[in-house]
């Protein structure tokens, strides 16, 4: 997660919004070691309160951090295959929040020593350790705190089209993401891009593209809020003041293939699913969608 141009208003926490699917309940029971559903609920509510104090994102209030999404993304199984086919393939979760997706990736077989997490707010990563009852020693994924648009986190440069001259860094010593440029096999970014305006989304896409390995099959993937025509959404929740810039599938594909990367250098795939309307306006605002996407080096 990172700074939004229209940060959500700090609406009060509502415990009635808590709900886990059977899959999510089984996952959190296994990952936390808490088998009693009521005790697990109380534990998650406590973590939510602390995370909301770090930054009052709507996704924290709505318990979006408890949703299992990465394993349902169309590109996910192909991504996991990279860890089996490539020696020391590196996975980055950008805007990782509490690291739920990383826990899923590790559970599904990606070697923990080849994963990096990054978020603007280090407090979320610490909340993740509390959530899963782990520590930096028992779950030793390196965490890089920083704003992905800040040159101090990622030095701006064009994507790589040839193997980088720089060596693969020791992930345990990372102070920024710049040493990873040209070395990442997979980059995951879910519920991340829609936190930025149109200009920032382009800048962010260029920043992440610089990190991706030029090797065929290397992939950026994720999901976020979208619309059938690109533009600014209506108010997402009454009283929140939250409006998002949303790409359409067509504008999202055009952004990556021909603007961020040279035309024909990547394959961009998208899927859209309706998720509801913004609350603004008499007609409830435009229909919003969740776009699942992947950008694969050819």
ABEGO torsion letter per residue (X at the ends): XBBBABBBBBBBBBAAABBBBAAAAAAAAAAAGBABAAAAAAAAAAAAAAAAAABBBAAAAAGAAABBAAAABAAAAAAAAAAAABBGBBBBBBGAEAGAAAAAAAAAGBBAAABBBBBABAAAAAAAAAAAGBBAAABABBBBBEBAABAAABBBBBBBABBBABBBBBAAABABAAAABGABABBBBBGAAAABBAAAAAAAAAAAAAABBABBGBBBBEBBBBBABBEBBBBABBGAGBBBBBBBAAAAAAAABGAABBBGABBBBBBBBBAEBBABEAAGEBBBBBBBBBBBBX
